[in-house]
Amino acid sequence: MLTLVKIDARGISCPQPVLMTKNALMNNPKEVEVTVDNATAKNNVERYMKQSGYSVSSTNKEDDFILYGEK
């Protein structure tokens, strides 16, 4: 089982960040970190991760949103 998967989806519009997250979660990682740069992508990725069984927290760093998912 993978421990941490990092996804950089900055500059990419939906639905691509969600699809990138979906592909990463197929390997059932224990932790996921997704970086996006717009609120729509943040909300969609966060919702998808929660539906996939991850507890999700997020932080802002400058213009980016960093979402942390953990199983």
Predicted model as a PDB file, atoms N, CA, C, CB and O in Angstrom, pLDDT in the B-factor column:
MODEL        1                                                                  
ATOM      1  N   MET A   1       0.847  -1.187   0.000  1.00 60.00           N  
ATOM      2  CA  MET A   1       0.000   0.000   0.000  1.00 60.00           C  
ATOM      3  C   MET A   1       0.888   1.245   0.000  1.00 60.00           C  
ATOM      4  CB  MET A   1      -0.961   0.001   1.229  1.00 60.00           C  
ATOM      5  O   MET A   1       1.850   1.338   0.763  1.00 60.00           O  
ATOM      6  N   LEU A   2       0.555   2.181  -0.853  1.00 71.00           N  
ATOM      7  CA  LEU A   2       1.286   3.437  -0.903  1.00 71.00           C  
ATOM      8  C   LEU A   2       1.001   4.263   0.338  1.00 71.00           C  
ATOM      9  CB  LEU A   2       0.924   4.224  -2.164  1.00 71.00           C  
ATOM     10  O   LEU A   2      -0.088   4.187   0.906  1.00 71.00           O  
ATOM     11  N   THR A   3       1.979   5.051   0.757  1.00 86.00           N  
ATOM     12  CA  THR A   3       1.745   5.887   1.928  1.00 86.00           C  
ATOM     13  C   THR A   3       1.225   7.261   1.564  1.00 86.00           C  
ATOM     14  CB  THR A   3       3.007   6.023   2.723  1.00 86.00           C  
ATOM     15  O   THR A   3       0.166   7.658   2.050  1.00 86.00           O  
ATOM     16  N   LEU A   4       1.933   8.003   0.726  1.00 93.00           N  
ATOM     17  CA  LEU A   4       1.505   9.361   0.404  1.00 93.00           C  
ATOM     18  C   LEU A   4       1.605   9.584  -1.094  1.00 93.00           C  
ATOM     19  CB  LEU A   4       2.350  10.405   1.166  1.00 93.00           C  
ATOM     20  O   LEU A   4       2.642   9.325  -1.705  1.00 93.00           O  
ATOM     21  N   VAL A   5       0.523  10.065  -1.675  1.00 95.00           N  
ATOM     22  CA  VAL A   5       0.496  10.422  -3.086  1.00 95.00           C  
ATOM     23  C   VAL A   5       0.289  11.926  -3.165  1.00 95.00           C  
ATOM     24  CB  VAL A   5      -0.628   9.641  -3.865  1.00 95.00           C  
ATOM     25  O   VAL A   5      -0.612  12.471  -2.527  1.00 95.00           O  
ATOM     26  N   LYS A   6       1.136  12.599  -3.957  1.00 97.00           N  
ATOM     27  CA  LYS A   6       0.999  14.044  -4.145  1.00 97.00           C  
ATOM     28  C   LYS A   6       0.559  14.324  -5.572  1.00 97.00           C  
ATOM     29  CB  LYS A   6       2.330  14.778  -3.827  1.00 97.00           C  
ATOM     30  O   LYS A   6       1.112  13.778  -6.526  1.00 97.00           O  
ATOM     31  N   ILE A   7      -0.450  15.192  -5.704  1.00 98.00           N  
ATOM     32  CA  ILE A   7      -0.972  15.572  -7.009  1.00 98.00           C  
ATOM     33  C   ILE A   7      -0.912  17.088  -7.113  1.00 98.00           C  
ATOM     34  CB  ILE A   7      -2.430  15.045  -7.220  1.00 98.00           C  
ATOM     35  O   ILE A   7      -1.405  17.799  -6.237  1.00 98.00           O  
ATOM     36  N   ASP A   8      -0.312  17.572  -8.176  1.00 98.00           N  
ATOM     37  CA  ASP A   8      -0.261  19.009  -8.435  1.00 98.00           C  
ATOM     38  C   ASP A   8      -1.186  19.295  -9.612  1.00 98.00           C  
ATOM     39  CB  ASP A   8       1.211  19.495  -8.729  1.00 98.00           C  
ATOM     40  O   ASP A   8      -0.845  19.027 -10.764  1.00 98.00           O  
ATOM     41  N   ALA A   9      -2.360  19.843  -9.308  1.00 98.00           N  
ATOM     42  CA  ALA A   9      -3.356  20.130 -10.339  1.00 98.00           C  
ATOM     43  C   ALA A   9      -3.545  21.632 -10.535  1.00 98.00           C  
ATOM     44  CB  ALA A   9      -4.689  19.480  -9.980  1.00 98.00           C  
ATOM     45  O   ALA A   9      -4.602  22.081 -10.977  1.00 98.00           O  
ATOM     46  N   ARG A  10      -2.518  22.396 -10.203  1.00 98.00           N  
ATOM     47  CA  ARG A  10      -2.604  23.844 -10.401  1.00 98.00           C  
ATOM     48  C   ARG A  10      -2.631  24.158 -11.888  1.00 98.00           C  
ATOM     49  CB  ARG A  10      -1.420  24.569  -9.716  1.00 98.00           C  
ATOM     50  O   ARG A  10      -1.921  23.540 -12.682  1.00 98.00           O  
ATOM     51  N   GLY A  11      -3.467  25.134 -12.253  1.00 97.00           N  
ATOM     52  CA  GLY A  11      -3.569  25.534 -13.644  1.00 97.00           C  
ATOM     53  C   GLY A  11      -4.436  24.618 -14.484  1.00 97.00           C  
ATOM     54  O   GLY A  11      -4.524  24.788 -15.700  1.00 97.00           O  
ATOM     55  N   ILE A  12      -5.074  23.652 -13.853  1.00 96.00           N  
ATOM     56  CA  ILE A  12      -5.912  22.690 -14.572  1.00 96.00           C  
ATOM     57  C   ILE A  12      -7.354  22.883 -14.128  1.00 96.00           C  
ATOM     58  CB  ILE A  12      -5.440  21.218 -14.318  1.00 96.00           C  
ATOM     59  O   ILE A  12      -7.638  22.928 -12.931  1.00 96.00           O  
ATOM     60  N   SER A  13      -8.262  22.996 -15.088  1.00 93.00           N  
ATOM     61  CA  SER A  13      -9.666  23.233 -14.741  1.00 93.00           C  
ATOM     62  C   SER A  13     -10.422  21.918 -14.611  1.00 93.00           C  
ATOM     63  CB  SER A  13     -10.338  24.125 -15.795  1.00 93.00           C  
ATOM     64  O   SER A  13     -10.016  20.892 -15.157  1.00 93.00           O  
ATOM     65  N   CYS A  14     -11.523  21.969 -13.881  1.00 93.00           N  
ATOM     66  CA  CYS A  14     -12.362  20.794 -13.670  1.00 93.00           C  
ATOM     67  C   CYS A  14     -12.954  20.351 -15.001  1.00 93.00           C  
ATOM     68  CB  CYS A  14     -13.485  21.089 -12.640  1.00 93.00           C  
ATOM     69  O   CYS A  14     -13.229  21.170 -15.878  1.00 93.00           O  
ATOM     70  N   PRO A  15     -13.144  19.055 -15.136  1.00 97.00           N  
ATOM     71  CA  PRO A  15     -13.082  18.006 -14.101  1.00 97.00           C  
ATOM     72  C   PRO A  15     -11.717  17.346 -13.957  1.00 97.00           C  
ATOM     73  CB  PRO A  15     -14.095  16.950 -14.403  1.00 97.00           C  
ATOM     74  O   PRO A  15     -11.596  16.382 -13.201  1.00 97.00           O  
ATOM     75  N   GLN A  16     -10.695  17.817 -14.642  1.00 98.00           N  
ATOM     76  CA  GLN A  16      -9.403  17.136 -14.646  1.00 98.00           C  
ATOM     77  C   GLN A  16      -8.795  16.913 -13.256  1.00 98.00           C  
ATOM     78  CB  GLN A  16      -8.446  17.917 -15.472  1.00 98.00           C  
ATOM     79  O   GLN A  16      -8.283  15.820 -13.013  1.00 98.00           O  
ATOM     80  N   PRO A  17      -8.819  17.883 -12.327  1.00 98.00           N  
ATOM     81  CA  PRO A  17      -8.258  17.595 -10.991  1.00 98.00           C  
ATOM     82  C   PRO A  17      -8.968  16.433 -10.284  1.00 98.00           C  
ATOM     83  CB  PRO A  17      -8.341  18.844 -10.116  1.00 98.00           C  
ATOM     84  O   PRO A  17      -8.332  15.650  -9.578  1.00 98.00           O  
ATOM     85  N   VAL A  18     -10.279  16.326 -10.476  1.00 98.00           N  
ATOM     86  CA  VAL A  18     -11.021  15.214  -9.865  1.00 98.00           C  
ATOM     87  C   VAL A  18     -10.601  13.896 -10.515  1.00 98.00           C  
ATOM     88  CB  VAL A  18     -12.560  15.426 -10.009  1.00 98.00           C  
ATOM     89  O   VAL A  18     -10.428  12.894  -9.822  1.00 98.00           O  
ATOM     90  N   LEU A  19     -10.437  13.889 -11.838  1.00 98.00           N  
ATOM     91  CA  LEU A  19     -10.020  12.667 -12.538  1.00 98.00           C  
ATOM     92  C   LEU A  19      -8.603  12.263 -12.124  1.00 98.00           C  
ATOM     93  CB  LEU A  19     -10.089  12.870 -14.070  1.00 98.00           C  
ATOM     94  O   LEU A  19      -8.318  11.074 -11.980  1.00 98.00           O  
ATOM     95  N   MET A  20      -7.721  13.233 -11.934  1.00 98.00           N  
ATOM     96  CA  MET A  20      -6.365  12.932 -11.463  1.00 98.00           C  
ATOM     97  C   MET A  20      -6.415  12.312 -10.066  1.00 98.00           C  
ATOM     98  CB  MET A  20      -5.493  14.213 -11.453  1.00 98.00           C  
ATOM     99  O   MET A  20      -5.686  11.366  -9.771  1.00 98.00           O  
ATOM    100  N   THR A  21      -7.281  12.856  -9.212  1.00 98.00           N  
ATOM    101  CA  THR A  21      -7.439  12.331  -7.856  1.00 98.00           C  
ATOM    102  C   THR A  21      -8.023  10.922  -7.912  1.00 98.00           C  
ATOM    103  CB  THR A  21      -8.344  13.260  -7.007  1.00 98.00           C  
ATOM    104  O   THR A  21      -7.569  10.023  -7.204  1.00 98.00           O  
ATOM    105  N   LYS A  22      -9.029  10.741  -8.759  1.00 97.00           N  
ATOM    106  CA  LYS A  22      -9.657   9.422  -8.901  1.00 97.00           C  
ATOM    107  C   LYS A  22      -8.629   8.375  -9.313  1.00 97.00           C  
ATOM    108  CB  LYS A  22     -10.800   9.474  -9.932  1.00 97.00           C  
ATOM    109  O   LYS A  22      -8.606   7.278  -8.755  1.00 97.00           O  
ATOM    110  N   ASN A  23      -7.785   8.699 -10.277  1.00 97.00           N  
ATOM    111  CA  ASN A  23      -6.755   7.759 -10.730  1.00 97.00           C  
ATOM    112  C   ASN A  23      -5.785   7.430  -9.603  1.00 97.00           C  
ATOM    113  CB  ASN A  23      -5.990   8.335 -11.930  1.00 97.00           C  
ATOM    114  O   ASN A  23      -5.386   6.276  -9.449  1.00 97.00           O  
ATOM    115  N   ALA A  24      -5.403   8.428  -8.817  1.00 95.00           N  
ATOM    116  CA  ALA A  24      -4.477   8.196  -7.705  1.00 95.00           C  
ATOM    117  C   ALA A  24      -5.109   7.320  -6.624  1.00 95.00           C  
ATOM    118  CB  ALA A  24      -4.031   9.531  -7.098  1.00 95.00           C  
ATOM    119  O   ALA A  24      -4.437   6.475  -6.032  1.00 95.00           O  
ATOM    120  N   LEU A  25      -6.408   7.524  -6.370  1.00 95.00           N  
ATOM    121  CA  LEU A  25      -7.072   6.763  -5.312  1.00 95.00           C  
ATOM    122  C   LEU A  25      -7.316   5.305  -5.707  1.00 95.00           C  
ATOM    123  CB  LEU A  25      -8.391   7.421  -4.953  1.00 95.00           C  
ATOM    124  O   LEU A  25      -7.612   4.476  -4.846  1.00 95.00           O  
ATOM    125  N   MET A  26      -7.196   4.988  -6.987  1.00 94.00           N  
ATOM    126  CA  MET A  26      -7.368   3.595  -7.428  1.00 94.00           C  
ATOM    127  C   MET A  26      -6.314   2.696  -6.794  1.00 94.00           C  
ATOM    128  CB  MET A  26      -7.291   3.497  -8.967  1.00 94.00           C  
ATOM    129  O   MET A  26      -6.537   1.496  -6.638  1.00 94.00           O  
ATOM    130  N   ASN A  27      -5.159   3.269  -6.424  1.00 90.00           N  
ATOM    131  CA  ASN A  27      -4.093   2.503  -5.780  1.00 90.00           C  
ATOM    132  C   ASN A  27      -4.268   2.436  -4.268  1.00 90.00           C  
ATOM    133  CB  ASN A  27      -2.744   3.110  -6.112  1.00 90.00           C  
ATOM    134  O   ASN A  27      -3.424   1.873  -3.571  1.00 90.00           O  
ATOM    135  N   ASN A  28      -5.358   3.007  -3.757  1.00 92.00           N  
ATOM    136  CA  ASN A  28      -5.706   2.956  -2.340  1.00 92.00           C  
ATOM    137  C   ASN A  28      -4.598   3.464  -1.417  1.00 92.00           C  
ATOM    138  CB  ASN A  28      -6.057   1.549  -1.965  1.00 92.00           C  
ATOM    139  O   ASN A  28      -4.204   2.765  -0.484  1.00 92.00           O  
ATOM    140  N   PRO A  29      -4.084   4.690  -1.673  1.00 95.00           N  
ATOM    141  CA  PRO A  29      -3.043   5.209  -0.781  1.00 95.00           C  
ATOM    142  C   PRO A  29      -3.604   5.553   0.595  1.00 95.00           C  
ATOM    143  CB  PRO A  29      -2.385   6.444  -1.396  1.00 95.00           C  
ATOM    144  O   PRO A  29      -4.790   5.850   0.742  1.00 95.00           O  
ATOM    145  N   LYS A  30      -2.739   5.506   1.588  1.00 96.00           N  
ATOM    146  CA  LYS A  30      -3.149   5.869   2.943  1.00 96.00           C  
ATOM    147  C   LYS A  30      -3.375   7.372   3.045  1.00 96.00           C  
ATOM    148  CB  LYS A  30      -2.093   5.416   3.969  1.00 96.00           C  
ATOM    149  O   LYS A  30      -4.294   7.818   3.731  1.00 96.00           O  
ATOM    150  N   GLU A  31      -2.536   8.156   2.362  1.00 97.00           N  
ATOM    151  CA  GLU A  31      -2.653   9.608   2.387  1.00 97.00           C  
ATOM    152  C   GLU A  31      -2.560  10.182   0.977  1.00 97.00           C  
ATOM    153  CB  GLU A  31      -1.567  10.217   3.281  1.00 97.00           C  
ATOM    154  O   GLU A  31      -1.863   9.647   0.114  1.00 97.00           O  
ATOM    155  N   VAL A  32      -3.280  11.284   0.766  1.00 97.00           N  
ATOM    156  CA  VAL A  32      -3.268  11.975  -0.522  1.00 97.00           C  
ATOM    157  C   VAL A  32      -3.124  13.461  -0.251  1.00 97.00           C  
ATOM    158  CB  VAL A  32      -4.563  11.673  -1.352  1.00 97.00           C  
ATOM    159  O   VAL A  32      -3.749  14.001   0.662  1.00 97.00           O  
ATOM    160  N   GLU A  33      -2.292  14.120  -1.055  1.00 98.00           N  
ATOM    161  CA  GLU A  33      -2.159  15.575  -0.983  1.00 98.00           C  
ATOM    162  C   GLU A  33      -2.409  16.113  -2.389  1.00 98.00           C  
ATOM    163  CB  GLU A  33      -0.734  16.013  -0.437  1.00 98.00           C  
ATOM    164  O   GLU A  33      -1.690  15.776  -3.330  1.00 98.00           O  
ATOM    165  N   VAL A  34      -3.429  16.948  -2.523  1.00 98.00           N  
ATOM    166  CA  VAL A  34      -3.784  17.512  -3.820  1.00 98.00           C  
ATOM    167  C   VAL A  34      -3.678  19.029  -3.736  1.00 98.00           C  
ATOM    168  CB  VAL A  34      -5.217  17.075  -4.255  1.00 98.00           C  
ATOM    169  O   VAL A  34      -4.262  19.649  -2.847  1.00 98.00           O  
ATOM    170  N   THR A  35      -2.934  19.625  -4.663  1.00 98.00           N  
ATOM    171  CA  THR A  35      -2.789  21.079  -4.717  1.00 98.00           C  
ATOM    172  C   THR A  35      -3.547  21.597  -5.938  1.00 98.00           C  
ATOM    173  CB  THR A  35      -1.280  21.497  -4.774  1.00 98.00           C  
ATOM    174  O   THR A  35      -3.309  21.164  -7.065  1.00 98.00           O  
ATOM    175  N   VAL A  36      -4.460  22.529  -5.691  1.00 98.00           N  
ATOM    176  CA  VAL A  36      -5.232  23.165  -6.766  1.00 98.00           C  
ATOM    177  C   VAL A  36      -5.167  24.680  -6.565  1.00 98.00           C  
ATOM    178  CB  VAL A  36      -6.729  22.659  -6.781  1.00 98.00           C  
ATOM    179  O   VAL A  36      -4.752  25.161  -5.511  1.00 98.00           O  
ATOM    180  N   ASP A  37      -5.583  25.419  -7.595  1.00 97.00           N  
ATOM    181  CA  ASP A  37      -5.478  26.876  -7.493  1.00 97.00           C  
ATOM    182  C   ASP A  37      -6.798  27.600  -7.714  1.00 97.00           C  
ATOM    183  CB  ASP A  37      -4.474  27.377  -8.479  1.00 97.00           C  
ATOM    184  O   ASP A  37      -6.812  28.798  -8.000  1.00 97.00           O  
ATOM    185  N   ASN A  38      -7.919  26.871  -7.582  1.00 96.00           N  
ATOM    186  CA  ASN A  38      -9.209  27.557  -7.660  1.00 96.00           C  
ATOM    187  C   ASN A  38     -10.225  26.857  -6.763  1.00 96.00           C  
ATOM    188  CB  ASN A  38      -9.719  27.603  -9.121  1.00 96.00           C  
ATOM    189  O   ASN A  38     -10.128  25.659  -6.497  1.00 96.00           O  
ATOM    190  N   ALA A  39     -11.200  27.639  -6.307  1.00 96.00           N  
ATOM    191  CA  ALA A  39     -12.157  27.138  -5.315  1.00 96.00           C  
ATOM    192  C   ALA A  39     -13.043  26.035  -5.867  1.00 96.00           C  
ATOM    193  CB  ALA A  39     -13.022  28.269  -4.810  1.00 96.00           C  
ATOM    194  O   ALA A  39     -13.414  25.122  -5.130  1.00 96.00           O  
ATOM    195  N   THR A  40     -13.390  26.094  -7.142  1.00 97.00           N  
ATOM    196  CA  THR A  40     -14.243  25.054  -7.730  1.00 97.00           C  
ATOM    197  C   THR A  40     -13.545  23.703  -7.683  1.00 97.00           C  
ATOM    198  CB  THR A  40     -14.613  25.411  -9.185  1.00 97.00           C  
ATOM    199  O   THR A  40     -14.138  22.705  -7.275  1.00 97.00           O  
ATOM    200  N   ALA A  41     -12.292  23.673  -8.099  1.00 97.00           N  
ATOM    201  CA  ALA A  41     -11.526  22.419  -8.058  1.00 97.00           C  
ATOM    202  C   ALA A  41     -11.368  21.939  -6.621  1.00 97.00           C  
ATOM    203  CB  ALA A  41     -10.137  22.603  -8.713  1.00 97.00           C  
ATOM    204  O   ALA A  41     -11.487  20.745  -6.350  1.00 97.00           O  
ATOM    205  N   LYS A  42     -11.101  22.866  -5.694  1.00 98.00           N  
ATOM    206  CA  LYS A  42     -10.960  22.504  -4.277  1.00 98.00           C  
ATOM    207  C   LYS A  42     -12.216  21.804  -3.781  1.00 98.00           C  
ATOM    208  CB  LYS A  42     -10.674  23.754  -3.416  1.00 98.00           C  
ATOM    209  O   LYS A  42     -12.141  20.735  -3.176  1.00 98.00           O  
ATOM    210  N   ASN A  43     -13.380  22.414  -4.041  1.00 98.00           N  
ATOM    211  CA  ASN A  43     -14.641  21.850  -3.562  1.00 98.00           C  
ATOM    212  C   ASN A  43     -14.930  20.501  -4.197  1.00 98.00           C  
ATOM    213  CB  ASN A  43     -15.785  22.805  -3.844  1.00 98.00           C  
ATOM    214  O   ASN A  43     -15.373  19.580  -3.512  1.00 98.00           O  
ATOM    215  N   ASN A  44     -14.686  20.370  -5.495  1.00 98.00           N  
ATOM    216  CA  ASN A  44     -14.976  19.111  -6.190  1.00 98.00           C  
ATOM    217  C   ASN A  44     -14.041  17.987  -5.747  1.00 98.00           C  
ATOM    218  CB  ASN A  44     -14.865  19.308  -7.700  1.00 98.00           C  
ATOM    219  O   ASN A  44     -14.483  16.858  -5.532  1.00 98.00           O  
ATOM    220  N   VAL A  45     -12.755  18.293  -5.611  1.00 98.00           N  
ATOM    221  CA  VAL A  45     -11.789  17.267  -5.171  1.00 98.00           C  
ATOM    222  C   VAL A  45     -12.078  16.861  -3.734  1.00 98.00           C  
ATOM    223  CB  VAL A  45     -10.329  17.787  -5.297  1.00 98.00           C  
ATOM    224  O   VAL A  45     -12.038  15.678  -3.397  1.00 98.00           O  
ATOM    225  N   GLU A  46     -12.371  17.849  -2.886  1.00 98.00           N  
ATOM    226  CA  GLU A  46     -12.675  17.554  -1.483  1.00 98.00           C  
ATOM    227  C   GLU A  46     -13.897  16.640  -1.373  1.00 98.00           C  
ATOM    228  CB  GLU A  46     -12.914  18.861  -0.698  1.00 98.00           C  
ATOM    229  O   GLU A  46     -13.886  15.670  -0.616  1.00 98.00           O  
ATOM    230  N   ARG A  47     -14.934  16.950  -2.121  1.00 98.00           N  
ATOM    231  CA  ARG A  47     -16.145  16.130  -2.104  1.00 98.00           C  
ATOM    232  C   ARG A  47     -15.851  14.709  -2.585  1.00 98.00           C  
ATOM    233  CB  ARG A  47     -17.236  16.769  -2.977  1.00 98.00           C  
ATOM    234  O   ARG A  47     -16.335  13.742  -1.996  1.00 98.00           O  
ATOM    235  N   TYR A  48     -15.067  14.580  -3.644  1.00 98.00           N  
ATOM    236  CA  TYR A  48     -14.744  13.251  -4.171  1.00 98.00           C  
ATOM    237  C   TYR A  48     -13.929  12.437  -3.163  1.00 98.00           C  
ATOM    238  CB  TYR A  48     -13.969  13.376  -5.494  1.00 98.00           C  
ATOM    239  O   TYR A  48     -14.183  11.249  -2.967  1.00 98.00           O  
ATOM    240  N   MET A  49     -12.951  13.083  -2.526  1.00 98.00           N  
ATOM    241  CA  MET A  49     -12.139  12.359  -1.555  1.00 98.00           C  
ATOM    242  C   MET A  49     -12.985  11.880  -0.380  1.00 98.00           C  
ATOM    243  CB  MET A  49     -10.994  13.241  -1.056  1.00 98.00           C  
ATOM    244  O   MET A  49     -12.802  10.763   0.102  1.00 98.00           O  
ATOM    245  N   LYS A  50     -13.905  12.715   0.081  1.00 98.00           N  
ATOM    246  CA  LYS A  50     -14.781  12.313   1.190  1.00 98.00           C  
ATOM    247  C   LYS A  50     -15.668  11.146   0.779  1.00 98.00           C  
ATOM    248  CB  LYS A  50     -15.650  13.498   1.653  1.00 98.00           C  
ATOM    249  O   LYS A  50     -15.866  10.211   1.555  1.00 98.00           O  
ATOM    250  N   GLN A  51     -16.202  11.195  -0.440  1.00 98.00           N  
ATOM    251  CA  GLN A  51     -17.040  10.095  -0.936  1.00 98.00           C  
ATOM    252  C   GLN A  51     -16.243   8.804  -1.066  1.00 98.00           C  
ATOM    253  CB  GLN A  51     -17.657  10.463  -2.289  1.00 98.00           C  
ATOM    254  O   GLN A  51     -16.804   7.709  -1.025  1.00 98.00           O  
ATOM    255  N   SER A  52     -14.930   8.941  -1.223  1.00 97.00           N  
ATOM    256  CA  SER A  52     -14.057   7.778  -1.367  1.00 97.00           C  
ATOM    257  C   SER A  52     -13.536   7.262  -0.029  1.00 97.00           C  
ATOM    258  CB  SER A  52     -12.891   8.122  -2.263  1.00 97.00           C  
ATOM    259  O   SER A  52     -12.701   6.358   0.002  1.00 97.00           O  
ATOM    260  N   GLY A  53     -14.022   7.829   1.078  1.00 97.00           N  
ATOM    261  CA  GLY A  53     -13.677   7.311   2.391  1.00 97.00           C  
ATOM    262  C   GLY A  53     -12.499   7.979   3.070  1.00 97.00           C  
ATOM    263  O   GLY A  53     -11.965   7.440   4.039  1.00 97.00           O  
ATOM    264  N   TYR A  54     -12.080   9.132   2.590  1.00 98.00           N  
ATOM    265  CA  TYR A  54     -10.957   9.847   3.198  1.00 98.00           C  
ATOM    266  C   TYR A  54     -11.468  10.968   4.097  1.00 98.00           C  
ATOM    267  CB  TYR A  54     -10.021  10.416   2.111  1.00 98.00           C  
ATOM    268  O   TYR A  54     -12.461  11.624   3.783  1.00 98.00           O  
ATOM    269  N   SER A  55     -10.782  11.181   5.215  1.00 98.00           N  
ATOM    270  CA  SER A  55     -11.054  12.379   6.002  1.00 98.00           C  
ATOM    271  C   SER A  55     -10.191  13.471   5.378  1.00 98.00           C  
ATOM    272  CB  SER A  55     -10.738  12.171   7.563  1.00 98.00           C  
ATOM    273  O   SER A  55      -9.019  13.247   5.076  1.00 98.00           O  
ATOM    274  N   VAL A  56     -10.772  14.647   5.186  1.00 98.00           N  
ATOM    275  CA  VAL A  56     -10.111  15.690   4.404  1.00 98.00           C  
ATOM    276  C   VAL A  56      -9.954  16.967   5.218  1.00 98.00           C  
ATOM    277  CB  VAL A  56     -10.898  15.977   3.124  1.00 98.00           C  
ATOM    278  O   VAL A  56     -10.882  17.407   5.897  1.00 98.00           O  
ATOM    279  N   SER A  57      -8.767  17.552   5.138  1.00 98.00           N  
ATOM    280  CA  SER A  57      -8.536  18.883   5.685  1.00 98.00           C  
ATOM    281  C   SER A  57      -7.843  19.689   4.595  1.00 98.00           C  
ATOM    282  CB  SER A  57      -7.677  18.835   7.013  1.00 98.00           C  
ATOM    283  O   SER A  57      -7.261  19.128   3.667  1.00 98.00           O  
ATOM    284  N   SER A  58      -7.914  21.018   4.721  1.00 97.00           N  
ATOM    285  CA  SER A  58      -7.286  21.835   3.686  1.00 97.00           C  
ATOM    286  C   SER A  58      -6.626  23.063   4.295  1.00 97.00           C  
ATOM    287  CB  SER A  58      -8.316  22.256   2.634  1.00 97.00           C  
ATOM    288  O   SER A  58      -7.011  23.545   5.361  1.00 97.00           O  
ATOM    289  N   THR A  59      -5.626  23.548   3.586  1.00 98.00           N  
ATOM    290  CA  THR A  59      -4.957  24.782   3.962  1.00 98.00           C  
ATOM    291  C   THR A  59      -4.784  25.631   2.716  1.00 98.00           C  
ATOM    292  CB  THR A  59      -3.587  24.501   4.644  1.00 98.00           C  
ATOM    293  O   THR A  59      -4.832  25.132   1.591  1.00 98.00           O  
ATOM    294  N   ASN A  60      -4.584  26.914   2.937  1.00 96.00           N  
ATOM    295  CA  ASN A  60      -4.306  27.833   1.838  1.00 96.00           C  
ATOM    296  C   ASN A  60      -2.847  28.230   1.920  1.00 96.00           C  
ATOM    297  CB  ASN A  60      -5.234  29.088   1.886  1.00 96.00           C  
ATOM    298  O   ASN A  60      -2.320  28.490   3.001  1.00 96.00           O  
ATOM    299  N   LYS A  61      -2.200  28.273   0.767  1.00 94.00           N  
ATOM    300  CA  LYS A  61      -0.821  28.749   0.699  1.00 94.00           C  
ATOM    301  C   LYS A  61      -0.747  29.675  -0.499  1.00 94.00           C  
ATOM    302  CB  LYS A  61       0.218  27.560   0.585  1.00 94.00           C  
ATOM    303  O   LYS A  61      -0.753  29.228  -1.646  1.00 94.00           O  
ATOM    304  N   GLU A  62      -0.678  30.969  -0.222  1.00 94.00           N  
ATOM    305  CA  GLU A  62      -0.739  32.002  -1.244  1.00 94.00           C  
ATOM    306  C   GLU A  62      -2.039  31.834  -2.028  1.00 94.00           C  
ATOM    307  CB  GLU A  62       0.500  31.934  -2.188  1.00 94.00           C  
ATOM    308  O   GLU A  62      -3.118  31.940  -1.446  1.00 94.00           O  
ATOM    309  N   ASP A  63      -1.963  31.574  -3.338  1.00 94.00           N  
ATOM    310  CA  ASP A  63      -3.187  31.427  -4.139  1.00 94.00           C  
ATOM    311  C   ASP A  63      -3.615  29.978  -4.296  1.00 94.00           C  
ATOM    312  CB  ASP A  63      -2.987  32.038  -5.507  1.00 94.00           C  
ATOM    313  O   ASP A  63      -4.552  29.692  -5.041  1.00 94.00           O  
ATOM    314  N   ASP A  64      -2.954  29.067  -3.616  1.00 98.00           N  
ATOM    315  CA  ASP A  64      -3.222  27.636  -3.773  1.00 98.00           C  
ATOM    316  C   ASP A  64      -4.017  27.085  -2.587  1.00 98.00           C  
ATOM    317  CB  ASP A  64      -1.907  26.864  -3.927  1.00 98.00           C  
ATOM    318  O   ASP A  64      -3.961  27.602  -1.471  1.00 98.00           O  
ATOM    319  N   PHE A  65      -4.750  26.027  -2.874  1.00 98.00           N  
ATOM    320  CA  PHE A  65      -5.432  25.236  -1.845  1.00 98.00           C  
ATOM    321  C   PHE A  65      -4.733  23.889  -1.796  1.00 98.00           C  
ATOM    322  CB  PHE A  65      -6.983  25.076  -2.145  1.00 98.00           C  
ATOM    323  O   PHE A  65      -4.530  23.253  -2.830  1.00 98.00           O  
ATOM    324  N   ILE A  66      -4.368  23.456  -0.611  1.00 98.00           N  
ATOM    325  CA  ILE A  66      -3.745  22.146  -0.444  1.00 98.00           C  
ATOM    326  C   ILE A  66      -4.687  21.279   0.368  1.00 98.00           C  
ATOM    327  CB  ILE A  66      -2.347  22.257   0.246  1.00 98.00           C  
ATOM    328  O   ILE A  66      -4.997  21.580   1.520  1.00 98.00           O  
ATOM    329  N   LEU A  67      -5.134  20.203  -0.247  1.00 98.00           N  
ATOM    330  CA  LEU A  67      -6.074  19.280   0.400  1.00 98.00           C  
ATOM    331  C   LEU A  67      -5.314  18.041   0.860  1.00 98.00           C  
ATOM    332  CB  LEU A  67      -7.239  18.888  -0.568  1.00 98.00           C  
ATOM    333  O   LEU A  67      -4.542  17.456   0.100  1.00 98.00           O  
ATOM    334  N   TYR A  68      -5.541  17.650   2.105  1.00 98.00           N  
ATOM    335  CA  TYR A  68      -4.920  16.448   2.666  1.00 98.00           C  
ATOM    336  C   TYR A  68      -6.011  15.425   2.944  1.00 98.00           C  
ATOM    337  CB  TYR A  68      -4.118  16.776   3.968  1.00 98.00           C  
ATOM    338  O   TYR A  68      -6.962  15.703   3.674  1.00 98.00           O  
ATOM    339  N   GLY A  69      -5.869  14.264   2.370  1.00 98.00           N  
ATOM    340  CA  GLY A  69      -6.819  13.195   2.632  1.00 98.00           C  
ATOM    341  C   GLY A  69      -6.126  12.045   3.318  1.00 98.00           C  
ATOM    342  O   GLY A  69      -5.005  11.685   2.962  1.00 98.00           O  
ATOM    343  N   GLU A  70      -6.785  11.469   4.299  1.00 97.00           N  
ATOM    344  CA  GLU A  70      -6.177  10.360   5.052  1.00 97.00           C  
ATOM    345  C   GLU A  70      -7.232   9.299   5.312  1.00 97.00           C  
ATOM    346  CB  GLU A  70      -5.559  10.861   6.399  1.00 97.00           C  
ATOM    347  O   GLU A  70      -8.376   9.605   5.648  1.00 97.00           O  
ATOM    348  N   LYS A  71      -6.829   8.048   5.150  1.00 93.00           N  
ATOM    349  CA  LYS A  71      -7.724   6.921   5.442  1.00 93.00           C  
ATOM    350  C   LYS A  71      -7.426   6.380   6.800  1.00 93.00           C  
ATOM    351  CB  LYS A  71      -7.593   5.814   4.395  1.00 93.00           C  
ATOM    352  O   LYS A  71      -8.068   5.426   7.239  1.00 93.00           O  
TER     353      LYS A  71                                                      
ENDMDL                                                                          
END                                                                             
